[in-house]
């Protein structure tokens, strides 16, 4: 099951019921290559320094070469992937120096997926937007009480003056997603 769970983490249901393929060298190599290709596209899109990206892709290439060597015990693959994990965590220069900081954030759809996969309400995105509008209304009211103009409030909230006026003037039940 470890084999299947590893590839389901990356490929989801496309890797369902593949546990028996671990024993077949050709299938095992195919799944490893697919995973390394997907990881490569993710690494290429990372927002990091050129050197860090170059080192990450170099470690991935070492892992790919180890897979292609098709040794029975692929320690070189294990070591390559361990180095890749270390570099993803920010370690560099083979001195134990942490030169980068990993940062993770979620887009709105990713957050909704997390909520749903944890058994939450599929409407959570709607509720969050509705709550966000109510909170924005409160912030606008607070800033207006401090004497800021609609223009300055819009500037502070990085939005338009039109949106500020809508937030101020719309009845609470009719709020549209901003």
Order of alpha helices (4+ residues) and beta strands (2+ residues): alpha-alpha-alpha-alpha-beta-beta-alpha-alpha-alpha-alpha
